[in-house]
């Protein structure tokens, strides 16, 4: 069994950033959940503020893709 590596604040931010740039319509729920877990594990307000732009972007993507899905369902009725 390999020991778990504790992530630094910079590592957590880098992972949130990676999730932001690599998320897709199919993975947004899981990616946003991972990003939220990372955000919650940050110790200071300054660390969390640095991640704000990526978190807001992920939330906006989720909303946009959900809206697109709702439009498609209404058209097919």
Backbone as XML, in Angstrom:
<?xml version="1.0"?>
<chain id="A" units="angstrom">
  <residue number="1" name="UNK">
    <atom name="N" x="0.847" y="-1.171" z="0.000"/>
    <atom name="CA" x="0.000" y="0.000" z="0.000"/>
    <atom name="C" x="0.897" y="1.241" z="0.000"/>
  </residue>
  <residue number="2" name="UNK">
    <atom name="N" x="0.592" y="2.184" z="-0.882"/>
    <atom name="CA" x="1.405" y="3.394" z="-0.949"/>
    <atom name="C" x="0.815" y="4.463" z="-0.037"/>
  </residue>
  <residue number="3" name="UNK">
    <atom name="N" x="1.678" y="5.216" z="0.609"/>
    <atom name="CA" x="1.159" y="6.273" z="1.490"/>
    <atom name="C" x="0.528" y="7.399" z="0.678"/>
  </residue>
  <residue number="4" name="UNK">
    <atom name="N" x="-0.498" y="8.005" z="1.245"/>
    <atom name="CA" x="-1.150" y="9.133" z="0.583"/>
    <atom name="C" x="-0.303" y="10.378" z="0.721"/>
  </residue>
  <residue number="5" name="UNK">
    <atom name="N" x="-0.176" y="11.114" z="-0.351"/>
    <atom name="CA" x="0.593" y="12.349" z="-0.338"/>
    <atom name="C" x="-0.333" y="13.500" z="0.049"/>
  </residue>
  <residue number="6" name="UNK">
    <atom name="N" x="0.092" y="14.291" z="0.993"/>
    <atom name="CA" x="-0.678" y="15.474" z="1.368"/>
    <atom name="C" x="-0.406" y="16.548" z="0.320"/>
  </residue>
  <residue number="7" name="UNK">
    <atom name="N" x="-1.463" y="17.108" z="-0.200"/>
    <atom name="CA" x="-1.318" y="18.123" z="-1.240"/>
    <atom name="C" x="-1.115" y="19.495" z="-0.616"/>
  </residue>
  <residue number="8" name="UNK">
    <atom name="N" x="-0.229" y="20.259" z="-1.204"/>
    <atom name="CA" x="-0.039" y="21.643" z="-0.768"/>
    <atom name="C" x="-1.166" y="22.489" z="-1.355"/>
  </residue>
  <residue number="9" name="UNK">
    <atom name="N" x="-1.281" y="23.714" z="-0.895"/>
    <atom name="CA" x="-2.298" y="24.624" z="-1.429"/>
    <atom name="C" x="-2.091" y="24.822" z="-2.934"/>
  </residue>
  <residue number="10" name="UNK">
    <atom name="N" x="-0.844" y="24.919" z="-3.361"/>
    <atom name="CA" x="-0.562" y="25.089" z="-4.791"/>
    <atom name="C" x="-0.960" y="23.848" z="-5.587"/>
  </residue>
  <residue number="11" name="UNK">
    <atom name="N" x="-0.738" y="22.659" z="-5.003"/>
    <atom name="CA" x="-1.141" y="21.416" z="-5.667"/>
    <atom name="C" x="-2.666" y="21.347" z="-5.808"/>
  </residue>
  <residue number="12" name="UNK">
    <atom name="N" x="-3.366" y="21.748" z="-4.766"/>
    <atom name="CA" x="-4.832" y="21.733" z="-4.800"/>
    <atom name="C" x="-5.347" y="22.702" z="-5.863"/>
  </residue>
  <residue number="13" name="UNK">
    <atom name="N" x="-4.763" y="23.889" z="-5.907"/>
    <atom name="CA" x="-5.160" y="24.870" z="-6.904"/>
    <atom name="C" x="-4.869" y="24.353" z="-8.314"/>
  </residue>
  <residue number="14" name="UNK">
    <atom name="N" x="-3.731" y="23.729" z="-8.496"/>
    <atom name="CA" x="-3.368" y="23.178" z="-9.804"/>
    <atom name="C" x="-4.355" y="22.091" z="-10.227"/>
  </residue>
  <residue number="15" name="UNK">
    <atom name="N" x="-4.811" y="21.282" z="-9.289"/>
    <atom name="CA" x="-5.777" y="20.225" z="-9.611"/>
    <atom name="C" x="-7.138" y="20.827" z="-9.959"/>
  </residue>
  <residue number="16" name="UNK">
    <atom name="N" x="-7.571" y="21.844" z="-9.226"/>
    <atom name="CA" x="-8.831" y="22.517" z="-9.558"/>
    <atom name="C" x="-8.730" y="23.139" z="-10.948"/>
  </residue>
  <residue number="17" name="UNK">
    <atom name="N" x="-7.606" y="23.747" z="-11.241"/>
    <atom name="CA" x="-7.381" y="24.354" z="-12.558"/>
    <atom name="C" x="-7.417" y="23.288" z="-13.648"/>
  </residue>
  <residue number="18" name="UNK">
    <atom name="N" x="-6.787" y="22.147" z="-13.398"/>
    <atom name="CA" x="-6.783" y="21.046" z="-14.365"/>
    <atom name="C" x="-8.212" y="20.557" z="-14.610"/>
  </residue>
  <residue number="19" name="UNK">
    <atom name="N" x="-8.984" y="20.422" z="-13.533"/>
    <atom name="CA" x="-10.373" y="19.990" z="-13.679"/>
    <atom name="C" x="-11.157" y="20.995" z="-14.519"/>
  </residue>
  <residue number="20" name="UNK">
    <atom name="N" x="-10.918" y="22.269" z="-14.274"/>
    <atom name="CA" x="-11.612" y="23.330" z="-15.017"/>
    <atom name="C" x="-11.351" y="23.204" z="-16.520"/>
  </residue>
  <residue number="21" name="UNK">
    <atom name="N" x="-10.110" y="23.007" z="-16.898"/>
    <atom name="CA" x="-9.763" y="22.973" z="-18.319"/>
    <atom name="C" x="-10.076" y="21.637" z="-18.984"/>
  </residue>
  <residue number="22" name="UNK">
    <atom name="N" x="-10.243" y="20.573" z="-18.204"/>
    <atom name="CA" x="-10.456" y="19.264" z="-18.823"/>
    <atom name="C" x="-11.880" y="18.742" z="-18.689"/>
  </residue>
  <residue number="23" name="UNK">
    <atom name="N" x="-12.737" y="19.449" z="-17.970"/>
    <atom name="CA" x="-14.097" y="18.945" z="-17.763"/>
    <atom name="C" x="-14.886" y="18.924" z="-19.064"/>
  </residue>
  <residue number="24" name="UNK">
    <atom name="N" x="-15.821" y="18.008" z="-19.132"/>
    <atom name="CA" x="-16.706" y="17.891" z="-20.280"/>
    <atom name="C" x="-18.146" y="17.842" z="-19.772"/>
  </residue>
  <residue number="25" name="UNK">
    <atom name="N" x="-19.071" y="17.886" z="-20.687"/>
    <atom name="CA" x="-20.479" y="17.799" z="-20.305"/>
    <atom name="C" x="-20.753" y="16.490" z="-19.558"/>
  </residue>
  <residue number="26" name="UNK">
    <atom name="N" x="-20.052" y="15.438" z="-19.921"/>
    <atom name="CA" x="-20.262" y="14.136" z="-19.296"/>
    <atom name="C" x="-19.600" y="14.030" z="-17.916"/>
  </residue>
  <residue number="27" name="UNK">
    <atom name="N" x="-18.564" y="14.824" z="-17.652"/>
    <atom name="CA" x="-17.818" y="14.684" z="-16.395"/>
    <atom name="C" x="-18.016" y="15.844" z="-15.424"/>
  </residue>
  <residue number="28" name="UNK">
    <atom name="N" x="-18.836" y="16.835" z="-15.783"/>
    <atom name="CA" x="-18.923" y="18.050" z="-14.978"/>
    <atom name="C" x="-19.358" y="17.776" z="-13.543"/>
  </residue>
  <residue number="29" name="UNK">
    <atom name="N" x="-20.310" y="16.889" z="-13.322"/>
    <atom name="CA" x="-20.771" y="16.620" z="-11.949"/>
    <atom name="C" x="-19.643" y="16.079" z="-11.077"/>
  </residue>
  <residue number="30" name="UNK">
    <atom name="N" x="-18.927" y="15.079" z="-11.585"/>
    <atom name="CA" x="-17.835" y="14.489" z="-10.821"/>
    <atom name="C" x="-16.690" y="15.479" z="-10.630"/>
  </residue>
  <residue number="31" name="UNK">
    <atom name="N" x="-16.377" y="16.223" z="-11.685"/>
    <atom name="CA" x="-15.281" y="17.190" z="-11.606"/>
    <atom name="C" x="-15.598" y="18.306" z="-10.621"/>
  </residue>
  <residue number="32" name="UNK">
    <atom name="N" x="-16.829" y="18.788" z="-10.629"/>
    <atom name="CA" x="-17.218" y="19.837" z="-9.693"/>
    <atom name="C" x="-17.194" y="19.311" z="-8.255"/>
  </residue>
  <residue number="33" name="UNK">
    <atom name="N" x="-17.615" y="18.085" z="-8.058"/>
    <atom name="CA" x="-17.569" y="17.489" z="-6.713"/>
    <atom name="C" x="-16.125" y="17.374" z="-6.213"/>
  </residue>
  <residue number="34" name="UNK">
    <atom name="N" x="-15.218" y="16.939" z="-7.086"/>
    <atom name="CA" x="-13.798" y="16.849" z="-6.704"/>
    <atom name="C" x="-13.245" y="18.229" z="-6.371"/>
  </residue>
  <residue number="35" name="UNK">
    <atom name="N" x="-13.578" y="19.208" z="-7.211"/>
    <atom name="CA" x="-13.088" y="20.566" z="-6.989"/>
    <atom name="C" x="-13.621" y="21.128" z="-5.665"/>
  </residue>
  <residue number="36" name="UNK">
    <atom name="N" x="-14.875" y="20.862" z="-5.351"/>
    <atom name="CA" x="-15.445" y="21.321" z="-4.082"/>
    <atom name="C" x="-14.741" y="20.675" z="-2.888"/>
  </residue>
  <residue number="37" name="UNK">
    <atom name="N" x="-14.444" y="19.384" z="-3.001"/>
    <atom name="CA" x="-13.707" y="18.714" z="-1.925"/>
    <atom name="C" x="-12.336" y="19.342" z="-1.723"/>
  </residue>
  <residue number="38" name="UNK">
    <atom name="N" x="-11.660" y="19.636" z="-2.824"/>
    <atom name="CA" x="-10.352" y="20.282" z="-2.727"/>
    <atom name="C" x="-10.481" y="21.674" z="-2.117"/>
  </residue>
  <residue number="39" name="UNK">
    <atom name="N" x="-11.496" y="22.415" z="-2.534"/>
    <atom name="CA" x="-11.714" y="23.760" z="-2.002"/>
    <atom name="C" x="-11.969" y="23.713" z="-0.496"/>
  </residue>
  <residue number="40" name="UNK">
    <atom name="N" x="-12.784" y="22.764" z="-0.063"/>
    <atom name="CA" x="-13.097" y="22.629" z="1.366"/>
    <atom name="C" x="-11.864" y="22.270" z="2.190"/>
  </residue>
  <residue number="41" name="UNK">
    <atom name="N" x="-10.906" y="21.613" z="1.565"/>
    <atom name="CA" x="-9.713" y="21.193" z="2.304"/>
    <atom name="C" x="-8.646" y="22.285" z="2.387"/>
  </residue>
  <residue number="42" name="UNK">
    <atom name="N" x="-8.877" y="23.403" z="1.700"/>
    <atom name="CA" x="-7.935" y="24.520" z="1.783"/>
    <atom name="C" x="-8.101" y="25.202" z="3.144"/>
  </residue>
  <residue number="43" name="UNK">
    <atom name="N" x="-6.984" y="25.578" z="3.749"/>
    <atom name="CA" x="-7.005" y="26.044" z="5.132"/>
    <atom name="C" x="-7.290" y="27.526" z="5.313"/>
  </residue>
  <residue number="44" name="UNK">
    <atom name="N" x="-6.918" y="28.341" z="4.352"/>
    <atom name="CA" x="-7.087" y="29.784" z="4.554"/>
    <atom name="C" x="-8.009" y="30.381" z="3.501"/>
  </residue>
  <residue number="45" name="UNK">
    <atom name="N" x="-8.550" y="31.513" z="3.844"/>
    <atom name="CA" x="-9.422" y="32.246" z="2.912"/>
    <atom name="C" x="-8.632" y="32.675" z="1.667"/>
  </residue>
  <residue number="46" name="UNK">
    <atom name="N" x="-7.371" y="33.032" z="1.848"/>
    <atom name="CA" x="-6.528" y="33.430" z="0.711"/>
    <atom name="C" x="-6.385" y="32.293" z="-0.286"/>
  </residue>
  <residue number="47" name="UNK">
    <atom name="N" x="-6.183" y="31.076" z="0.218"/>
    <atom name="CA" x="-6.067" y="29.919" z="-0.670"/>
    <atom name="C" x="-7.357" y="29.717" z="-1.450"/>
  </residue>
  <residue number="48" name="UNK">
    <atom name="N" x="-8.490" y="29.819" z="-0.762"/>
    <atom name="CA" x="-9.788" y="29.629" z="-1.415"/>
    <atom name="C" x="-10.060" y="30.728" z="-2.441"/>
  </residue>
  <residue number="49" name="UNK">
    <atom name="N" x="-9.657" y="31.949" z="-2.148"/>
    <atom name="CA" x="-9.872" y="33.053" z="-3.089"/>
    <atom name="C" x="-9.148" y="32.817" z="-4.404"/>
  </residue>
  <residue number="50" name="UNK">
    <atom name="N" x="-7.985" y="32.206" z="-4.331"/>
    <atom name="CA" x="-7.219" y="31.934" z="-5.558"/>
    <atom name="C" x="-7.950" y="30.950" z="-6.467"/>
  </residue>
  <residue number="51" name="UNK">
    <atom name="N" x="-8.793" y="30.104" z="-5.895"/>
    <atom name="CA" x="-9.516" y="29.096" z="-6.675"/>
    <atom name="C" x="-10.872" y="29.591" z="-7.160"/>
  </residue>
  <residue number="52" name="UNK">
    <atom name="N" x="-11.279" y="30.774" z="-6.721"/>
    <atom name="CA" x="-12.625" y="31.276" z="-7.008"/>
    <atom name="C" x="-12.949" y="31.301" z="-8.493"/>
  </residue>
  <residue number="53" name="UNK">
    <atom name="N" x="-12.068" y="31.814" z="-9.312"/>
    <atom name="CA" x="-12.357" y="31.946" z="-10.740"/>
    <atom name="C" x="-12.618" y="30.583" z="-11.383"/>
  </residue>
  <residue number="54" name="UNK">
    <atom name="N" x="-11.882" y="29.561" z="-10.979"/>
    <atom name="CA" x="-12.078" y="28.228" z="-11.542"/>
    <atom name="C" x="-13.380" y="27.611" z="-11.038"/>
  </residue>
  <residue number="55" name="UNK">
    <atom name="N" x="-13.691" y="27.832" z="-9.760"/>
    <atom name="CA" x="-14.921" y="27.290" z="-9.192"/>
    <atom name="C" x="-16.144" y="27.939" z="-9.842"/>
  </residue>
  <residue number="56" name="UNK">
    <atom name="N" x="-16.085" y="29.247" z="-10.027"/>
    <atom name="CA" x="-17.197" y="29.938" z="-10.686"/>
    <atom name="C" x="-17.348" y="29.469" z="-12.125"/>
  </residue>
  <residue number="57" name="UNK">
    <atom name="N" x="-16.236" y="29.237" z="-12.781"/>
    <atom name="CA" x="-16.278" y="28.740" z="-14.156"/>
    <atom name="C" x="-16.895" y="27.355" z="-14.248"/>
  </residue>
  <residue number="58" name="UNK">
    <atom name="N" x="-16.528" y="26.470" z="-13.327"/>
    <atom name="CA" x="-17.113" y="25.125" z="-13.307"/>
    <atom name="C" x="-18.619" y="25.196" z="-13.054"/>
  </residue>
  <residue number="59" name="UNK">
    <atom name="N" x="-19.026" y="26.032" z="-12.120"/>
    <atom name="CA" x="-20.450" y="26.179" z="-11.817"/>
    <atom name="C" x="-21.204" y="26.722" z="-13.025"/>
  </residue>
  <residue number="60" name="UNK">
    <atom name="N" x="-20.617" y="27.659" z="-13.733"/>
    <atom name="CA" x="-21.257" y="28.228" z="-14.919"/>
    <atom name="C" x="-21.378" y="27.190" z="-16.026"/>
  </residue>
  <residue number="61" name="UNK">
    <atom name="N" x="-20.333" y="26.388" z="-16.224"/>
    <atom name="CA" x="-20.401" y="25.327" z="-17.236"/>
    <atom name="C" x="-21.523" y="24.350" z="-16.910"/>
  </residue>
  <residue number="62" name="UNK">
    <atom name="N" x="-21.622" y="23.967" z="-15.627"/>
    <atom name="CA" x="-22.676" y="23.039" z="-15.217"/>
    <atom name="C" x="-24.046" y="23.637" z="-15.523"/>
  </residue>
  <residue number="63" name="UNK">
    <atom name="N" x="-24.242" y="24.896" z="-15.182"/>
    <atom name="CA" x="-25.526" y="25.557" z="-15.433"/>
    <atom name="C" x="-25.828" y="25.641" z="-16.930"/>
  </residue>
  <residue number="64" name="UNK">
    <atom name="N" x="-24.833" y="26.013" z="-17.714"/>
    <atom name="CA" x="-25.031" y="26.139" z="-19.163"/>
    <atom name="C" x="-25.390" y="24.795" z="-19.789"/>
  </residue>
  <residue number="65" name="UNK">
    <atom name="N" x="-24.670" y="23.754" z="-19.410"/>
    <atom name="CA" x="-24.930" y="22.435" z="-19.979"/>
    <atom name="C" x="-26.271" y="21.894" z="-19.507"/>
  </residue>
  <residue number="66" name="UNK">
    <atom name="N" x="-26.662" y="22.187" z="-18.287"/>
    <atom name="CA" x="-27.975" y="21.753" z="-17.789"/>
    <atom name="C" x="-29.076" y="22.464" z="-18.566"/>
  </residue>
  <residue number="67" name="UNK">
    <atom name="N" x="-28.894" y="23.747" z="-18.828"/>
    <atom name="CA" x="-29.864" y="24.519" z="-19.593"/>
    <atom name="C" x="-30.003" y="23.967" z="-21.013"/>
  </residue>
  <residue number="68" name="UNK">
    <atom name="N" x="-28.886" y="23.608" z="-21.623"/>
    <atom name="CA" x="-28.921" y="23.042" z="-22.975"/>
    <atom name="C" x="-29.695" y="21.729" z="-22.978"/>
  </residue>
  <residue number="69" name="UNK">
    <atom name="N" x="-29.483" y="20.920" z="-21.956"/>
    <atom name="CA" x="-30.195" y="19.646" z="-21.854"/>
    <atom name="C" x="-31.683" y="19.853" z="-21.693"/>
  </residue>
  <residue number="70" name="UNK">
    <atom name="N" x="-32.080" y="20.869" z="-20.933"/>
    <atom name="CA" x="-33.503" y="21.158" z="-20.745"/>
    <atom name="C" x="-34.152" y="21.624" z="-22.041"/>
  </residue>
  <residue number="71" name="UNK">
    <atom name="N" x="-33.435" y="22.406" z="-22.823"/>
    <atom name="CA" x="-33.980" y="22.878" z="-24.102"/>
    <atom name="C" x="-34.219" y="21.716" z="-25.055"/>
  </residue>
  <residue number="72" name="UNK">
    <atom name="N" x="-33.278" y="20.785" z="-25.097"/>
    <atom name="CA" x="-33.409" y="19.638" z="-25.990"/>
    <atom name="C" x="-34.603" y="18.783" z="-25.590"/>
  </residue>
  <residue number="73" name="UNK">
    <atom name="N" x="-34.839" y="18.620" z="-24.291"/>
    <atom name="CA" x="-35.983" y="17.830" z="-23.828"/>
    <atom name="C" x="-37.292" y="18.499" z="-24.201"/>
  </residue>
  <residue number="74" name="UNK">
    <atom name="N" x="-37.361" y="19.816" z="-24.095"/>
    <atom name="CA" x="-38.595" y="20.536" z="-24.437"/>
    <atom name="C" x="-38.887" y="20.450" z="-25.933"/>
  </residue>
  <residue number="75" name="UNK">
    <atom name="N" x="-37.843" y="20.508" z="-26.767"/>
    <atom name="CA" x="-38.035" y="20.438" z="-28.218"/>
    <atom name="C" x="-38.526" y="19.066" z="-28.660"/>
  </residue>
  <residue number="76" name="UNK">
    <atom name="N" x="-38.096" y="18.019" z="-27.959"/>
    <atom name="CA" x="-38.462" y="16.669" z="-28.380"/>
    <atom name="C" x="-39.864" y="16.268" z="-27.943"/>
  </residue>
  <residue number="77" name="UNK">
    <atom name="N" x="-40.531" y="17.072" z="-27.151"/>
    <atom name="CA" x="-41.890" y="16.743" z="-26.677"/>
    <atom name="C" x="-42.925" y="16.976" z="-27.702"/>
  </residue>
</chain>
